[in-house]
Amino acid sequence: MKKIDEKIIRFIEEYELIQRGDRILIALSGGPDSVFLLNFLLKYRRKYGIEIGAMHVNHMIRGKEADNDEKFCKKLCSQLGVDYHTVKRNVPSLAKANKISIEEAAREIRYRELEKVMKKFGYDKIATAHNCSDNAETVFLNLIKGTGLKGLSGIPIKRENIIRPILSITKDEILEYLKKNNVQYLIDKTNFSNVYERNFIRNKMFPQVKKHLNPKIEQTLFKSSLILKKQSAVLNSAIKIISNHVVTREKDKLEINIYELGVIDKSLWGDVIKFSIERNFSAKLSSNDCNEVISLFSNQIGKSISISNGLSALRERGKVLVYIKRKQKKSDNVAIKIGGSGQINHKEIMINYADKNLAAYSSNKNIEYINADKVTDKFILRFWKDGDRFYPLGLNGSKKVSDFLNDQKVSAFEKRKQLVLTNNKKIVWVVGHRIDNRFKITDKTRKVLQLCLK
C-alpha cells in the first residue's frame, strides 16, 4: 500500500468518516482533487463496502470550457462504471441577483444541488475533495481578515452528512500521485487568476512563505487547525452549558440573566450571547451586536437597542430580553363599534351594551363596565405611546400611562405591548389594568357598556 493511501486511510478511520454500507456521492469538478478522490474511493470500495456516485455542477461561468468540463466528468464516470449526475445552474446570474461574490454563489448552489441529489437517489453522505492545501488557504485567509477560534480551525473534517476524506494530504501529493499513475484531469484556468483571494494566497503568498520561512506551511497549518478544532469543541461545549444555565426562552423572547452571567469570566460573555441568540432566532450576529447587548447590562431599566436580523434587546430588572422587533402597521389602530370587536397582537376587545343592574365591581381585570352616556359609537384600540395620559379610577388627577404601568410593576417588555382603548381621543381603558375615572358608572348613568378582553 502506498504511503499516501495509508495516510488517507488512517485519517478516515480516526475521524470515522466512512461506515460499511455507506452510499457516497462525490462532488466531481473534473479537477485533480476530485478526480483523485473518485479514484481513491473506487480503489477501496470493497474494503469499505460502499457504493459510489458522482455529481458535477456546471456553474456556467466559463462558457464552452464549463460545458467541456461537464462532458469530461460524464465520460470519466462512464469509463469507471460510476453513477453520474449533473445539473446546470447560472451562478453569475444568482450572484448578481443576491449581491454576493461568484465564489460564494457557486458554493451555495453546489451544496444545494448535491443535497437534492443525495436525498433523491438515497445517498448517505456527500464527499468533497478539500485537501490540506485548501485548509491552509482557509486558515491563512481567516487570519488575515480577522476571525475567532472557529475560523482558525479551518475546513471542517465532517459537517452533518458532508465528509472530507482527503483533507490530510496536500495538493502536491495529489498531483504527484496522478502523474505517477497517468490519471487524466482538467485544469481550471481561473485558478491562475490572482483576482480571487484564494488564488492570490496560493500563487503569490505561499510560494514565498515556503521558500523563505516554512517549506511545509500547509502541513504545519493543518496540525495547528486540528489542535484548534479540539479547543474550539471544548469551548463550544462550555458555552452551551453556560447558555443553558443563564439563558431561558420564554414564548417570544429570550431572557439573559445578568447576575448568573456575571459570575462567569467576562471574556466569555460575547460568545454566550452570540450562541444563545443565534440558536434561538436562527440569526447571524456580529461582534458589535454582542457588545451592544453587553452594554445594556450596566444601563437603566427600560433602555432598548436594535441589533441585526430585526431583533431588539431590552434591559429589564436583573436581565436583558431579546425579541423580534414589532413593525408598526396600519392595523395597529383598530376601530371598534359598539356591538363589535377588534383585535391587535392576538388580543381581542369586545364592546357591548350591558344591564346597569348587572354591572358590578369584579376582580377580573379582563372585564370592565363604563358609563356610555357620553361616548361616541366609535372606539379606537391601539398601543399606548409616549405622552399618553389618563385619569386612573380611584386616583386624584391625571397620570402618564408610562408612570401608571411602572407603578403597577409592569415589566418594560410587557409595557411595549400594552394596549389602550380610546373614545373621542380620550383613553377609556388601559386594557387589563384600569379604566379612566371620567367613564366610571354613577347613579345618574343611564347606559352601560361592557368591555371584555379575550
C-alpha positions in Angstrom: 0.0 0.0 0.0 1.3 3.4 -1.0 2.2 6.0 1.7 -0.4 8.5 0.6 -3.1 5.7 0.7 -2.1 4.8 4.3 -2.2 8.4 5.3 -5.8 8.9 4.0 -7.0 5.5 5.4 -5.6 6.5 8.9 -7.4 9.8 8.6 -10.7 8.2 7.6 -10.6 5.7 10.4 -9.5 8.3 13.1 -12.5 10.5 12.3 -14.9 7.7 11.4 -15.8 9.3 8.1 -17.0 6.2 6.3 -19.1 3.3 7.7 -19.6 0.0 5.9 -22.6 0.1 3.6 -22.4 3.9 3.0 -23.7 5.2 -0.3 -21.4 8.2 -1.1 -22.0 11.0 -3.6 -18.7 12.6 -4.7 -18.6 16.2 -5.7 -16.8 16.0 -9.1 -15.5 19.1 -10.8 -13.0 17.3 -13.1 -10.1 18.9 -11.4 -7.2 16.9 -9.9 -8.5 16.9 -6.3 -12.0 15.5 -7.1 -10.6 13.1 -9.8 -8.1 11.8 -7.1 -10.9 11.4 -4.6 -13.1 9.5 -7.1 -10.2 7.1 -7.9 -9.3 6.6 -4.3 -12.8 5.6 -3.2 -13.2 3.3 -6.2 -9.9 1.6 -5.3 -11.1 1.0 -1.7 -14.7 0.4 -2.5 -14.6 -3.2 -1.4 -12.6 -2.5 1.7 -15.2 -0.1 3.0 -18.2 -2.0 1.4 -19.5 1.3 -0.1 -21.4 2.3 -3.2 -20.3 5.4 -5.1 -21.9 8.0 -7.3 -20.6 11.3 -8.7 -22.2 14.7 -9.3 -21.0 17.6 -11.5 -22.4 21.1 -11.2 -22.0 23.2 -14.4 -21.7 26.7 -12.9 -22.0 28.4 -16.4 -19.1 30.7 -15.5 -16.6 29.8 -18.3 -18.9 29.1 -21.3 -17.7 26.4 -23.6 -14.9 25.4 -21.1 -17.6 24.7 -18.5 -19.5 22.5 -21.0 -16.3 20.6 -21.7 -15.8 20.0 -18.0 -19.3 18.5 -17.8 -18.5 16.2 -20.8 -15.2 15.1 -19.3 -16.9 14.2 -16.0 -19.6 12.2 -17.8 -17.1 10.3 -19.9 -14.9 9.6 -16.8 -17.8 8.2 -14.8 -18.9 6.1 -17.8 -15.4 4.6 -18.1 -15.2 3.9 -14.4 -18.7 2.5 -14.1 -19.8 5.1 -11.6 -23.4 6.5 -11.5 -23.3 10.1 -12.8 -25.5 13.1 -12.0 -25.2 16.6 -13.4 -27.1 20.0 -13.3 -26.5 23.3 -15.0 -27.0 26.4 -12.9 -26.4 30.1 -13.8 -24.1 31.1 -11.0 -23.2 34.6 -12.4 -27.0 35.5 -12.5 -27.5 34.3 -8.9 -24.5 36.2 -7.7 -25.8 39.4 -9.3 -29.3 38.9 -8.0 -28.2 38.3 -4.4 -25.3 40.8 -4.5 -22.8 38.2 -3.5 -19.4 37.1 -5.0 -19.2 34.5 -7.8 -17.3 32.2 -5.4 -20.0 32.4 -2.7 -22.8 31.9 -5.2 -21.1 28.8 -6.7 -20.6 27.3 -3.3 -24.2 27.9 -2.2 -25.6 26.3 -5.5 -23.1 23.4 -5.4 -24.1 22.3 -1.9 -27.8 22.9 -2.5 -27.7 20.7 -5.6 -25.6 18.0 -4.0 -28.1 17.8 -1.2 -31.0 17.5 -3.6 -29.4 14.6 -5.5 -28.3 12.9 -2.2 -31.9 12.8 -1.0 -33.5 12.0 -4.3 -31.2 9.0 -5.0 -30.7 7.7 -1.5 -27.1 8.6 -0.8 -26.0 8.7 2.8 -23.1 11.1 2.5 -21.6 13.8 0.3 -17.7 13.6 -0.1 -15.9 16.8 -1.2 -12.2 16.9 -2.3 -11.0 19.6 0.0 -7.3 18.9 0.8 -4.6 20.1 3.2 -3.6 23.0 0.9 -7.2 24.2 0.8 -7.3 24.1 4.5 -4.1 26.1 4.8 -5.5 28.8 2.5 -8.7 29.0 4.6 -6.8 29.3 7.8 -4.5 32.0 6.4 -7.3 33.9 4.8 -9.3 33.9 8.0 -6.3 35.0 10.0 -5.7 38.0 7.6 -9.4 39.0 7.7 -9.7 38.6 11.4 -11.6 35.7 12.9 -12.2 33.7 16.0 -11.3 30.2 17.0 -13.8 28.7 14.6 -12.2 30.4 11.6 -8.7 29.4 12.6 -9.9 25.8 13.0 -10.0 25.6 9.2 -12.3 23.5 7.0 -14.5 21.0 9.0 -13.5 17.4 8.6 -17.1 16.5 8.6 -20.3 18.5 8.9 -23.6 16.7 9.2 -23.6 14.4 6.1 -20.7 16.1 4.4 -17.2 14.4 4.7 -13.8 15.4 3.5 -11.7 12.2 3.3 -8.5 13.7 1.7 -8.2 16.7 4.0 -4.9 15.4 5.4 -2.9 15.4 2.1 -1.6 18.3 0.1 -2.2 19.4 -3.4 1.4 18.5 -4.3 0.9 14.9 -3.1 -2.3 14.7 -5.1 -0.6 15.9 -8.3 2.4 13.6 -7.8 0.1 10.6 -7.4 -2.0 11.4 -10.5 1.2 11.9 -12.6 2.8 8.6 -11.5 -0.5 6.7 -12.2 -1.1 8.6 -15.5 -4.6 9.7 -14.4 -6.1 12.4 -16.6 -7.8 15.5 -15.1 -8.8 19.1 -16.0 -7.1 22.4 -15.3 -9.4 25.3 -14.4 -7.6 28.4 -15.9 -9.3 30.6 -13.4 -7.1 29.1 -10.8 -4.2 31.1 -12.2 -6.1 34.4 -11.9 -5.0 36.3 -8.8 -8.1 38.4 -8.8 -9.6 35.7 -6.5 -8.4 35.9 -2.9 -7.5 32.3 -2.6 -5.6 32.3 -5.8 -3.5 35.2 -4.6 -2.6 33.3 -1.4 -2.0 30.1 -3.3 0.0 31.6 -6.2 1.8 34.6 -4.6 2.0 34.3 -0.8 2.5 30.6 -0.1 5.4 30.1 -2.6 7.3 32.9 -0.8 6.5 31.5 2.7 7.6 28.1 1.6 10.8 29.5 0.1 11.8 31.8 3.0 10.0 30.6 6.1 8.5 27.1 6.2 8.5 24.7 3.2 5.8 22.7 4.9 3.5 25.5 5.8 0.4 23.6 4.7 1.1 20.6 7.0 2.0 23.0 9.8 -1.2 24.9 9.5 -3.2 21.6 9.3 -1.7 20.4 12.6 -2.5 23.8 14.2 -6.1 23.7 12.8 -6.6 20.2 14.3 -5.4 21.4 17.7 -7.7 24.5 17.4 -10.6 22.3 16.4 -10.3 20.3 19.6 -10.0 23.5 21.7 -13.0 25.0 19.8 -15.1 21.9 20.6 -14.2 22.2 24.3 -15.0 25.9 24.3 -18.3 25.4 22.4 -19.3 22.7 24.9 -18.6 25.1 27.8 -20.5 27.9 26.1 -23.5 25.6 25.6 -23.6 24.6 29.2 -23.3 28.2 30.4 -26.1 29.3 28.0 -28.4 26.6 29.2 -27.8 27.9 32.7 -28.1 31.6 32.3 -30.4 32.0 29.3 -34.1 30.9 29.1 -36.6 31.0 26.2 -40.0 32.5 27.3 -42.6 32.3 24.5 -41.5 35.1 22.0 -38.4 36.3 23.9 -35.1 35.3 25.2 -34.1 36.1 28.8 -30.4 36.6 29.7 -29.9 36.6 33.4 -27.4 39.3 34.2 -26.5 38.1 37.7 -25.9 34.5 36.6 -23.8 35.5 33.7 -21.9 38.0 35.9 -20.2 35.2 37.8 -18.8 33.8 34.5 -15.5 35.1 33.1 -16.3 38.3 31.2 -14.3 37.1 28.2 -17.0 34.5 27.5 -20.0 36.8 27.7 -19.9 37.7 24.0 -19.7 34.0 23.0 -22.5 33.0 25.2 -24.7 35.8 23.9 -23.9 35.1 20.3 -24.5 31.3 20.7 -27.8 31.8 22.6 -29.3 34.4 20.2 -28.2 32.6 17.0 -29.6 29.3 18.3 -33.0 30.6 19.3 -33.6 33.1 16.5 -31.7 31.5 13.6 -29.9 34.8 13.2 -26.3 35.8 12.5 -24.8 38.3 15.0 -21.7 40.4 14.6 -19.3 41.1 17.5 -20.7 44.6 17.5 -24.2 43.3 18.2 -22.9 41.2 21.1 -21.1 44.3 22.5 -24.3 46.3 22.2 -26.2 43.7 24.2 -23.5 43.6 26.9 -23.6 47.4 27.2 -27.2 47.0 28.4 -26.0 45.2 31.5 -24.9 48.4 33.0 -27.7 50.6 31.6 -31.0 51.7 33.1 -34.1 49.5 33.1 -36.3 50.1 30.0 -33.3 51.0 27.8 -33.5 49.2 24.4 -31.3 48.8 21.3 -31.8 47.4 17.8 -29.4 44.6 16.6 -29.1 42.6 13.4 -31.8 40.5 11.8 -34.7 42.6 13.0 -34.0 41.9 16.7 -34.2 44.2 19.7 -32.7 43.9 23.1 -34.2 45.4 26.2 -32.9 46.0 29.8 -35.1 44.6 32.5 -34.6 44.2 36.2 -31.9 41.6 36.5 -32.0 40.6 32.9 -31.8 41.5 29.3 -34.6 40.4 26.9 -34.0 39.7 23.2 -37.0 39.6 20.9 -38.2 40.2 17.3 -38.9 43.9 16.9 -42.5 44.7 16.2 -43.1 46.6 13.0 -45.6 49.4 13.1 -48.6 48.5 10.9 -51.8 50.3 9.9 -53.7 47.6 11.7 -52.1 48.8 15.0 -55.0 51.3 15.2 -58.3 49.3 15.1 -61.7 50.9 15.1 -64.4 49.1 17.1 -68.1 49.9 17.1 -70.5 49.2 19.9 -71.7 45.7 19.5 -68.5 44.7 17.7 -64.9 43.6 18.4 -61.3 44.4 17.3 -58.0 42.6 17.7 -54.3 43.6 18.0 -51.4 41.3 18.7 -53.7 38.3 19.4 -55.7 40.3 22.0 -59.4 40.8 21.2 -61.7 43.5 22.7 -65.5 43.2 22.6 -67.8 46.1 23.3 -71.4 45.5 24.1 -74.3 47.2 26.0 -75.0 45.7 29.4 -77.7 46.0 32.1 -76.7 48.6 34.6 -78.1 46.4 37.5 -75.7 43.6 36.5 -72.7 45.9 36.2 -70.8 45.3 39.4 -67.2 45.6 40.6 -65.2 42.5 39.7 -61.6 41.3 40.4 -61.4 40.1 36.8 -59.3 42.8 35.1 -60.3 41.5 31.7 -63.9 42.8 32.1 -64.8 46.4 32.8 -68.1 48.4 32.8 -68.2 52.1 31.8 -70.7 54.9 31.5 -71.9 55.0 27.9 -73.9 58.2 28.1 -71.2 60.4 26.7 -69.3 58.1 24.4 -69.4 58.1 20.6 -70.2 54.9 18.7 -66.5 54.6 17.5 -63.7 53.3 19.8 -60.1 53.0 18.8 -57.8 50.2 20.1 -54.1 50.9 19.8 -50.7 50.6 21.5 -50.0 53.3 24.1 -47.5 55.9 23.1 -45.2 58.5 24.9 -47.2 61.4 26.2 -50.4 59.4 26.8 -52.3 60.5 29.9 -55.4 59.3 31.6 -57.3 59.7 34.9 -56.9 56.4 36.7 -60.1 55.3 38.6 -59.5 55.7 42.3 -56.7 58.3 42.0 -56.9 62.1 42.0 -55.9 63.8 38.9 -54.2 62.5 35.7 -51.2 60.3 35.3 -48.9 59.3 32.4 -49.7 55.9 31.2 -46.0 55.1 31.4 -45.8 56.1 35.1 -49.0 54.2 35.8 -47.6 51.0 34.3 -44.4 51.4 36.3 -46.5 51.7 39.5 -48.3 48.5 38.5 -44.9 46.9 38.2 -45.4 46.0 34.5 -42.1 44.9 33.0 -40.5 47.0 30.3 -41.1 44.3 27.8 -44.8 43.9 28.6 -45.1 47.7 28.6 -44.2 47.8 25.0 -47.2 45.7 24.1 -49.7 47.5 26.3 -52.9 48.4 24.6 -55.3 51.3 25.4 -58.9 51.8 24.3 -59.9 55.3 23.4 -63.1 57.2 22.6 -63.1 60.7 21.1 -59.3 60.9 21.7 -59.7 60.1 25.4 -58.3 57.0 27.0 -61.2 54.9 28.3 -59.3 51.8 29.4 -55.6 50.9 29.9 -56.5 47.4 28.8 -56.3 44.8 31.5 -55.4 47.3 34.3 -57.7 50.3 34.9 -60.5 52.4 33.4 -60.5 56.2 33.2 -62.3 58.0 36.1 -64.2 60.1 33.5 -66.0 57.0 32.3 -67.0 55.5 35.6 -70.6 54.5 36.3 -72.5 56.8 38.6 -76.1 57.0 40.0 -77.0 59.2 37.0 -75.7 56.8 34.4 -78.4 55.6 32.0 -76.5 53.4 29.6 -73.7 51.0 30.4 -71.1 49.3 28.2 -69.2 46.1 28.9 -65.6 46.0 27.8 -64.3 42.5 27.6 -60.7 41.4 26.8 -60.2 37.9 25.3 
